[in-house]
Amino acid sequence: KRDKRPPRRLFCRPGCLVMCLLLHSLVLMTFCFHHAATSCSKSCYCSENEEGGKTVRCSNLQLTEIPQDLPNDTRRIYLDFNHFTTVPSNAFAGLPHLVELDLSHNELSQLEPGAFRGLGSSLQFLDLSSNKLVNFHPEAFEGLRARANLTNNPWHCDCNLQMALPRVDLEPASLTGIVCQTSEPPDIGVEGLTFLLVPEIDLCVVMKKTTDVAMLVTMFGWFTMVISYLVYYVRANQEDARRHLEYLKSLPSRPGKSEESSTISTVV
């Protein structure tokens, strides 16, 4: 016989329904965030690497600013042949797996402090060749230990550069790419040479001489002030002594004992 009882209906309590909706929303948001974080930049072309992660190619796209929508699983990115003039701070901070970064053939003239912050433990190669970099700022390479290509830039070699090079952790071979186009002082003979290969030249010698002269001038100034004060002090004391002596001379003198005795004898 057939069971004529009505089928059971499943009812969900209000609390259970809310939990189901929240769980569904969380899964959907996680999927959306993951897709946004791993999807390719709108203006670039992406391909998957054999070892995992993405290679992002943004070459020759007339870009003026570094894209901010790069996938966080990017391992290699090519930004060459664009129109970047600066690399701002934390420009690649969201790319913890990046091993290669190509910024060559741009118009870079400034690297802000912390431009490559966050890449110290991952980045292996950095290409900054064929740009317009003049001054070397170690703050831009903060914590970076990569091999860098710094060739074909109009580097200006001066005391600041000489003081900055020991403060970076780039591979030493990277610094051979700094070829002096201009120098300070201009007649020191490093123009056209790789600065790292002429260590016997001291670009800080002029600054040291200037510092020595400044110290001598300062010491002479202090010495002159001390002598002037001593001369003023002696003259002021002499003037006070002269005035005091004149004051004493102007006082009425007291009669002596002989005058007193003669006065008494006359009275007697």
C-alpha positions in Angstrom: 0.0 0.0 0.0 1.1 3.5 -0.8 1.9 5.7 2.1 -0.8 8.4 1.9 1.0 10.6 4.5 2.1 14.0 3.0 5.8 14.3 2.3 7.9 16.0 5.0 9.0 19.5 4.3 12.4 20.8 5.4 12.2 24.0 7.3 15.3 26.1 8.1 15.4 28.2 11.2 16.0 31.9 10.8 19.5 31.7 12.3 20.4 28.8 10.0 19.2 30.8 7.0 21.4 33.8 8.0 24.4 31.6 8.4 23.9 30.0 5.0 23.6 33.4 3.4 26.8 34.7 5.1 28.7 31.5 4.1 27.6 31.9 0.5 28.6 35.6 0.5 32.0 34.8 2.0 32.7 32.2 -0.6 31.6 34.5 -3.4 33.8 37.4 -2.0 36.8 35.1 -1.7 36.4 34.0 -5.3 36.0 37.6 -6.5 39.1 38.8 -4.5 41.2 35.9 -5.7 40.1 36.5 -9.3 40.9 40.3 -9.0 44.3 39.6 -7.4 45.3 37.0 -10.0 43.7 38.4 -13.2 45.8 40.3 -15.6 46.2 44.1 -15.8 43.8 45.7 -18.2 46.6 47.3 -20.3 49.0 44.4 -20.3 49.3 40.8 -21.6 49.8 37.9 -19.2 51.0 34.4 -19.5 51.5 31.6 -17.0 55.0 30.5 -16.0 56.0 26.9 -16.0 57.1 27.3 -12.3 53.8 29.0 -11.4 52.9 32.6 -11.4 52.5 35.1 -14.2 54.7 36.9 -16.7 53.2 40.3 -17.4 54.2 42.2 -20.5 53.4 45.9 -20.7 56.1 46.9 -23.2 55.7 49.7 -25.6 52.2 50.8 -24.5 52.9 54.5 -24.1 52.3 54.2 -20.4 53.1 57.2 -18.2 52.3 55.6 -14.8 53.1 52.2 -13.4 49.9 50.0 -13.5 48.4 49.5 -10.0 46.3 46.4 -11.0 49.2 44.0 -11.5 48.4 40.4 -10.3 50.0 39.6 -6.9 51.3 36.3 -8.3 53.4 38.1 -10.9 57.0 36.7 -11.2 58.2 38.7 -14.2 57.1 42.0 -15.5 58.3 44.0 -18.5 57.5 47.7 -18.5 60.2 48.7 -21.1 59.7 51.2 -23.9 57.2 53.4 -22.1 57.2 57.0 -20.8 57.7 56.6 -17.1 59.5 59.6 -15.5 59.6 58.4 -11.9 59.1 55.3 -9.8 57.0 56.2 -6.7 57.5 54.7 -3.3 56.0 51.2 -2.8 55.3 50.9 -6.5 55.7 47.1 -6.4 55.0 46.4 -2.7 52.1 44.1 -3.6 54.3 41.7 -5.7 56.0 39.4 -3.1 56.9 36.8 -5.8 58.5 39.1 -8.3 61.9 37.9 -9.6 62.5 40.0 -12.6 61.6 43.7 -13.3 62.4 45.4 -16.6 62.1 49.3 -16.6 64.5 49.9 -19.4 64.1 52.4 -22.3 61.9 54.8 -20.4 62.4 58.4 -19.3 63.1 57.7 -15.6 64.9 60.6 -14.0 63.9 60.0 -10.4 63.6 56.9 -8.1 61.7 57.9 -4.9 62.8 56.5 -1.6 61.4 53.0 -1.1 60.7 52.6 -4.9 61.4 48.9 -4.7 60.4 48.3 -1.1 59.1 44.8 -0.5 61.2 43.2 -3.3 64.3 42.6 -1.2 63.7 38.9 -0.6 62.4 37.9 -4.1 63.8 40.2 -6.8 66.8 38.7 -8.7 67.2 41.1 -11.7 66.4 44.8 -12.2 66.8 46.5 -15.5 67.1 50.3 -15.3 69.2 50.8 -18.5 68.7 53.5 -21.1 66.9 56.0 -18.9 67.7 59.5 -17.7 69.0 58.8 -14.2 71.6 61.3 -13.1 71.9 61.1 -9.3 72.2 57.8 -7.4 70.0 57.7 -4.3 70.6 54.6 -2.1 67.2 55.1 -0.4 65.5 53.9 -3.6 67.3 50.5 -3.4 66.3 49.9 0.2 67.0 46.3 1.1 67.5 45.3 -2.5 70.1 42.6 -3.2 69.3 42.0 -6.9 71.6 42.2 -9.9 70.9 45.5 -11.6 71.6 46.9 -15.1 72.4 50.6 -14.7 74.0 51.2 -18.0 73.2 54.0 -20.5 72.2 56.6 -18.0 73.7 60.1 -17.8 75.2 59.5 -14.3 76.7 62.5 -12.5 79.7 61.4 -10.4 80.4 63.5 -7.3 81.0 63.1 -3.6 77.4 62.2 -3.0 77.7 59.2 -5.3 81.0 58.2 -3.7 79.4 58.2 -0.3 76.2 56.4 -1.5 77.7 53.4 -3.2 78.8 51.6 0.0 75.3 52.0 1.4 73.5 49.7 -1.1 73.3 45.9 -1.1 73.1 45.4 -4.9 75.4 42.9 -6.4 78.8 44.6 -6.9 78.9 43.9 -10.6 75.7 46.0 -10.9 77.6 49.2 -10.0 79.9 48.8 -13.0 77.1 50.1 -15.0 77.6 53.6 -13.5 79.6 55.4 -16.2 80.3 59.1 -15.4 78.9 61.4 -18.0 79.5 64.5 -15.9 81.5 64.9 -12.7 82.1 67.3 -9.8 84.8 68.7 -9.9 84.6 68.6 -13.7 88.4 68.4 -14.2 89.0 65.4 -12.1 89.2 63.0 -15.1 86.4 60.5 -14.5 84.1 61.4 -17.4 83.5 58.5 -19.7 84.9 56.1 -17.1 83.2 53.4 -14.9 83.3 55.0 -11.5 83.7 51.7 -9.7 86.9 51.0 -11.6 88.6 54.2 -10.6 88.7 53.9 -6.8 91.9 55.9 -6.5 90.1 59.0 -7.5 88.6 60.9 -4.5 85.6 63.0 -5.5 85.2 64.2 -2.0 88.6 66.0 -2.0 87.1 69.3 -2.9 84.5 69.0 -0.2 87.2 68.0 2.3 89.2 71.1 1.4 86.1 73.3 1.7 85.4 71.8 5.1 88.9 72.4 6.2 88.8 76.0 5.1 85.5 76.5 6.8 86.9 75.1 10.0 89.9 77.4 9.8 87.7 80.4 9.2 85.4 79.4 12.1 88.4 78.9 14.4 89.9 82.3 13.3 86.6 84.0 13.9 86.3 82.5 17.5 89.9 83.4 18.2 89.3 87.0 17.0 86.2 87.3 19.2 88.1 86.0 22.3 91.0 88.5 21.7 88.5 91.3 21.2 86.7 90.5 24.4 90.0 90.4 26.3 91.1 93.8 24.9 87.7 95.3 25.8 87.9 93.8 29.3 91.4 95.2 30.0 90.6 98.6 28.6 87.3 98.8 30.6 89.2 97.9 33.8 91.8 100.5 33.1 89.2 103.1 32.6 87.5 102.1 35.8 90.8 102.3 37.7 91.6 105.7 36.3 88.2 107.1 37.3 88.6 105.6 40.8 92.0 107.2 41.2 90.7 110.6 40.0 87.9 110.3 42.5 90.3 109.6 45.4 92.4 112.6 44.4 89.4 114.9 44.4 88.6 114.1 48.0 89.7 116.8 50.6 92.9 115.9 52.4 92.9 115.6 56.3 95.3 117.9 58.4 98.4 116.2 59.6 99.6 115.8 63.3 102.1 118.7 63.0 99.4 121.1 62.1 97.3 119.9 65.1 100.2 120.4 67.6 101.1 123.9 66.3 97.5 124.9 66.8 97.5 123.7 70.4 100.8 125.5 71.2 99.4 128.8 69.9 96.3 128.5 72.0 98.4 127.9 75.1 
